[in-house]
Amino acid sequence: MMVIAVPSISVLGQQGLFGLRALVWGLVIAMILQAKLFDAIVARRLRTLVLVVLLSNMMVALVQAVVGLNAVEMQALVEAGASYQVESQTRLLGLQATGQELSMLAGSGFVWACAVVVSRGFRRTGALVWTLGILSAVVTLVVLQRSALVGAFAAMAVVIFSMGSATFRGRRGASARRFGVVVGAALVSISVLAVVAPDRVDLALSRFATLFGLSTDYSFSVRQDTTLPVALRLIGEQPLGYGLGASGPVAARYAPAGPLADFPLGGIAADNGYLYMALQVGIPGLILFGIFLLSWAICGSFVELAPRDRLAPRAVVTYLGAIMISGSFWGLTGSMAVVVILASINDSRHVSEHAGQPSVQSVDRLESNG
């Protein structure tokens, strides 16, 4: 993928360099984290830091859902060019610049926490993970981003399917109960929020219902009738791509100089992460990336892990792959960093490396024995 687009970097200059960074940095982070370059202590500290970032955003977003956005938050939305509304409600943003970034964090946090609880149990995951699973489930709904809902459903389907596989043989009942508790607690939390912020929850549920009638939705119709056809035509005219930085958020900064400046809908905002990538690195680059993403989702990791410890990264990568269908999330650097770390950090493989601590297998035996 990189080699295919390298010639265009020199042509596009600074725009190409920014495009290179936006496209590949997340994959580089994943490979570094999974190559065991960090010891167990560093990995766990990084994991805790990510959990704190996620929980902070979830709590701020829930406050915004109850009391609304203040003047500073509204100004941040306007400056980020993301002050659009869904009917009467402005999208939440947590501590992020846009609601799109918050929805990416919320959905990934929910599917990761749920998968960890299902595979490892409540006591072994800790209060932070348990709390994250509940709060992020609520925020995923009330942030009013359908992409996050679709991604969460796809990831949850992977979790449910995995519980019936040989991976959880002997522990399927316990895993199912854990899954039910997390989902049940999330529904109770949504009910509580509905009491204190009924308008926000009512609109979120209405937004959820539109997933079953997208043909009548205005934004979906615009994508189907205008945005996607333009993007597909441009890809057909240049199957090797227009160069790194030619499409997406980076291109918006350099619109007059970009090769797709005359095609704002198809070139700047393809509204599809895969088309956004194909416009830059071409069809061959997209195929290579697709193979990479699919391999990651199937295996759960590029390093050796216990079978059930692959569930959490697999769920996160599935979520990532699903949200790209309806949005160009690749350029959201900070949010993508958190998602990649969630899919890459798994400290369970280090448990047996510390003297005096039980191995993963011995803990499993203790669990199965009650």
C-alpha positions in Angstrom: 0.0 0.0 0.0 2.8 2.4 0.9 4.9 1.6 -2.2 1.9 2.2 -4.5 1.4 5.8 -3.3 5.0 6.9 -2.6 5.4 8.6 -6.0 2.5 10.9 -5.3 4.1 12.1 -2.0 6.7 14.1 -3.8 4.2 15.6 -6.2 1.7 16.7 -3.5 4.4 17.9 -1.1 3.2 18.8 2.4 -0.2 17.6 1.6 1.1 14.2 0.8 3.2 14.0 4.0 0.1 14.9 6.1 -1.8 12.2 4.2 0.9 9.7 4.9 0.7 10.4 8.6 -3.0 10.2 8.7 -3.2 6.9 6.9 -0.5 4.7 8.3 0.4 5.9 11.8 -2.3 3.8 13.5 -1.0 0.6 11.8 2.5 1.4 12.9 1.4 1.8 16.5 -0.4 -1.5 16.4 2.6 -3.4 15.1 4.9 -1.7 17.7 2.5 -2.5 20.6 2.0 -6.1 19.5 5.7 -6.8 18.9 6.2 -7.0 22.7 8.5 -3.9 22.7 6.9 -2.9 26.0 7.1 -4.9 29.1 4.0 -5.9 31.2 4.2 -2.9 33.5 4.3 -0.3 30.7 1.6 -2.1 28.8 -0.7 -2.0 31.8 0.0 1.6 32.5 -0.8 2.5 28.9 -4.0 0.5 29.2 -5.0 2.3 32.4 -4.3 5.7 30.8 -6.5 4.8 27.8 -9.3 3.7 30.2 -9.0 7.1 32.1 -9.3 9.0 28.8 -12.3 7.0 27.8 -14.1 7.3 31.1 -13.4 11.0 31.3 -15.0 11.5 27.9 -18.0 9.3 28.8 -18.7 11.2 32.0 -18.4 14.6 30.4 -20.7 13.5 27.5 -23.3 12.3 30.0 -23.2 15.7 31.8 -23.7 17.3 28.4 -26.7 15.0 27.7 -28.3 16.2 30.9 -27.6 19.9 31.1 -26.7 20.6 27.4 -23.5 22.1 25.9 -22.2 25.3 27.4 -20.9 28.3 25.4 -17.3 27.1 25.4 -18.3 23.7 24.1 -20.5 25.2 21.4 -17.7 27.4 20.3 -15.4 24.4 20.0 -18.0 22.7 17.8 -18.3 25.7 15.6 -14.5 26.1 15.3 -14.2 22.4 14.4 -16.9 22.8 11.7 -19.1 20.3 13.4 -22.0 22.3 14.8 -24.7 20.4 13.0 -27.7 19.2 14.8 -30.1 16.2 14.7 -33.5 17.8 14.8 -33.5 19.9 18.0 -30.3 18.4 19.6 -26.7 19.3 19.0 -24.4 16.3 19.0 -22.4 15.6 22.1 -18.6 15.9 22.0 -17.3 15.0 25.4 -13.7 16.2 25.6 -13.3 15.9 21.8 -13.5 18.4 19.0 -16.4 16.7 17.2 -19.2 14.3 18.0 -17.7 11.9 15.4 -14.6 11.5 17.5 -16.7 10.9 20.6 -18.8 8.3 18.9 -15.7 6.5 17.8 -14.4 6.4 21.4 -17.7 5.4 22.9 -18.5 2.6 20.6 -15.0 1.1 20.7 -14.9 1.4 24.5 -18.2 -0.4 24.9 -17.3 -3.4 22.6 -13.9 -3.7 24.1 -15.1 -3.6 27.7 -17.9 -6.0 27.0 -15.6 -8.5 25.3 -13.1 -8.3 28.1 -15.7 -8.9 30.8 -17.2 -11.8 28.8 -13.8 -13.5 28.3 -12.1 -12.8 31.6 -14.9 -12.2 34.2 -15.8 -9.3 36.5 -13.1 -9.7 39.2 -10.2 -10.1 36.7 -11.2 -7.1 34.7 -11.6 -4.6 37.5 -14.0 -1.7 38.3 -12.6 0.6 35.5 -13.5 -1.8 32.7 -16.9 -2.6 34.2 -17.8 1.1 34.6 -16.5 1.8 31.1 -18.8 -0.9 29.6 -21.9 0.7 31.1 -21.2 4.4 30.5 -19.9 3.9 27.0 -22.9 1.9 26.0 -25.2 4.8 27.0 -23.0 7.4 25.3 -22.9 5.3 22.1 -26.7 5.7 21.9 -27.1 9.3 22.9 -24.2 10.7 20.8 -26.6 10.4 17.8 -24.1 8.8 15.4 -25.5 5.9 13.5 -22.1 4.7 12.5 -21.2 3.9 16.1 -24.4 2.0 16.5 -23.8 -0.1 13.4 -20.2 -0.8 14.5 -21.3 -1.8 18.0 -23.9 -4.2 16.6 -21.3 -5.8 14.3 -18.8 -6.2 17.2 -21.5 -7.6 19.5 -22.4 -10.2 16.9 -18.8 -11.3 16.9 -18.8 -11.5 20.8 -22.1 -13.5 20.8 -20.9 -15.9 18.1 -17.6 -16.4 19.9 -19.4 -17.4 23.1 -20.9 -20.4 21.3 -17.6 -21.5 19.8 -15.0 -23.9 21.1 -13.0 -21.0 22.6 -15.4 -20.9 25.6 -16.0 -24.6 25.9 -16.9 -25.2 29.6 -17.4 -21.5 30.3 -20.2 -20.6 27.9 -22.8 -20.3 30.7 -20.6 -17.9 32.7 -19.7 -15.9 29.6 -23.4 -15.6 28.6 -24.3 -14.4 32.2 -21.5 -11.8 32.1 -22.7 -10.5 28.7 -26.3 -10.3 30.0 -25.2 -8.4 33.1 -23.3 -5.8 31.1 -26.1 -5.3 28.6 -28.7 -5.3 31.4 -26.8 -2.7 33.4 -26.5 -0.5 30.3 -30.2 -0.7 29.7 -30.9 0.3 33.3 -28.5 3.2 32.9 -30.3 4.4 29.8 -33.6 4.2 31.7 -32.1 6.4 34.4 -30.9 8.9 31.9 -34.3 8.9 30.3 -35.8 10.2 33.6 -33.3 13.2 33.8 -32.9 13.9 30.1 -36.0 12.5 28.3 -35.6 14.6 25.1 -32.1 13.4 24.5 -33.0 9.7 25.0 -36.2 10.0 23.0 -34.3 11.5 20.0 -31.5 8.8 20.4 -34.1 6.0 20.2 -35.7 7.7 17.2 -32.3 7.9 15.6 -31.8 4.2 16.3 -35.1 3.4 14.6 -33.9 5.1 11.4 -31.4 2.3 10.9 -34.4 0.2 9.7 -35.6 2.9 7.2 -32.5 4.5 5.8 -34.1 4.9 2.3 -36.2 7.8 3.7 -33.3 9.5 5.5 -32.0 12.7 3.9 -28.3 12.3 4.6 -28.3 8.6 3.5 -30.1 9.6 0.3 -27.4 12.3 -0.5 -24.7 9.7 0.0 -26.4 7.2 -2.2 -27.4 9.6 -5.0 -24.4 12.0 -5.1 -21.4 11.3 -2.8 -20.8 7.6 -3.5 -21.4 7.7 -7.3 -18.9 10.6 -7.6 -16.3 8.8 -5.5 -16.7 5.6 -7.4 -16.4 7.4 -10.8 -13.2 9.1 -9.6 -11.7 5.8 -8.5 -12.6 4.2 -11.8 -10.8 7.0 -13.7 -7.7 6.6 -11.5 -7.6 3.1 -10.1 -4.0 3.6 -8.7 -5.2 6.5 -6.6 -4.6 10.3 -6.6 -1.9 10.3 -3.9 -1.7 10.4 -0.1 -3.5 13.5 1.2 -5.7 13.8 -1.9 -8.9 13.0 -0.1 -10.3 13.4 3.4 -9.7 16.1 6.1 -6.1 16.7 5.0 -7.3 17.6 1.5 -9.6 20.2 2.9 -6.7 22.2 4.1 -5.1 22.3 0.7 -8.2 22.2 -1.5 -7.0 24.7 -4.2 -3.8 22.6 -4.8 -5.3 19.1 -4.6 -6.0 16.9 -7.6 -9.6 16.5 -6.4 -10.3 20.1 -5.6 -13.1 20.2 -8.1 -14.9 17.3 -6.5 -15.7 18.2 -2.9 -18.3 15.5 -2.4 -16.4 12.6 -3.9 -12.9 13.7 -3.2 -12.9 15.6 0.1 -15.7 13.7 1.9 -16.4 10.3 0.4 -18.4 9.4 3.5 -16.8 6.0 3.4 -13.4 5.1 4.9 -12.7 2.5 2.2 -13.4 4.8 -0.7 -11.4 7.5 1.1 -8.5 5.2 1.1 -9.0 4.0 -2.4 -9.0 7.6 -3.7 -5.5 8.0 -2.2 -3.7 4.7 -2.5 -5.8 3.1 -5.3 -7.5 -0.2 -5.6 -4.4 -2.3 -5.1 -3.6 -0.4 -1.9 -7.1 -0.8 -0.6 -7.0 -4.6 -1.3 -3.7 -4.9 0.7 -5.2 -2.9 3.6 -8.4 -5.0 3.5 -6.4 -8.2 3.8 -4.5 -6.7 6.7 -7.7 -5.6 8.5 -9.4 -8.9 7.9 -6.5 -10.9 9.2 -6.4 -8.7 12.3 -10.1 -9.2 12.9 -9.9 -13.0 12.5 -6.8 -13.6 14.5 -7.3 -10.9 17.1 -3.6 -10.3 17.3 -0.3 -10.6 15.4 1.3 -12.2 18.4 0.5 -15.4 20.4 -2.5 -15.1 22.7 -4.7 -17.5 24.6 -7.7 -18.1 22.4 -10.3 -16.3 24.5 -8.0 -13.3 25.0 -8.3 -12.6 21.3 -12.0 -11.7 21.7 -11.5 -8.1 22.8 -9.1 -7.0 20.0 -11.2 -8.9 17.5 -14.3 -7.0 18.6 -12.6 -3.7 18.4 -11.2 -4.3 14.9 -14.6 -5.5 13.8 -16.1 -2.2 15.2 -13.4 -0.2 13.4 -14.1 -2.0 10.1 -17.8 -1.5 10.4 -17.8 2.2 11.1 -15.7 2.8 8.1 -18.6 1.9 5.8 -20.4 5.1 6.6 -17.7 7.5 7.6 -14.1 8.6 6.9 -12.8 8.1 10.4 -9.1 7.5 9.4 -8.2 11.2 9.8 -9.3 11.4 13.5 -5.9 11.0 14.9 -6.5 11.1 18.6 -9.5 8.8 18.6 -7.9 6.4 16.2 -4.9 6.2 18.6 -7.1 5.1 21.4 -8.9 2.5 19.3 -5.7 1.0 18.0 -4.3 0.8 21.5 -7.4 -1.0 22.7 -7.0 -3.5 19.9 -3.3 -4.0 20.5 -2.8 -3.9 24.3 -3.5 -7.2 26.1 -1.6 -7.7 29.3 -3.0 -11.2 29.9 -0.2 -12.7 27.9 2.3 -11.3 30.5 0.6 -12.8 33.5 2.7 -15.9 33.7 5.9 -14.0 33.1 5.9 -12.7 36.7 7.2 -14.9 39.4 4.8 -15.7 42.2 1.7 -15.0 40.0 -0.5 -17.8 38.6 -0.6 -18.4 34.9 -3.6 -17.7 32.8 -4.3 -21.5 32.6 -4.2 -21.9 36.3 -6.6 -19.0 36.9 -8.9 -20.6 34.3 -8.9 -23.8 36.3 -9.7 -22.0 39.5 -12.6 -20.2 37.8 -14.0 -23.4 36.4 -13.8 -25.0 39.8 -15.8 -22.2 41.4 
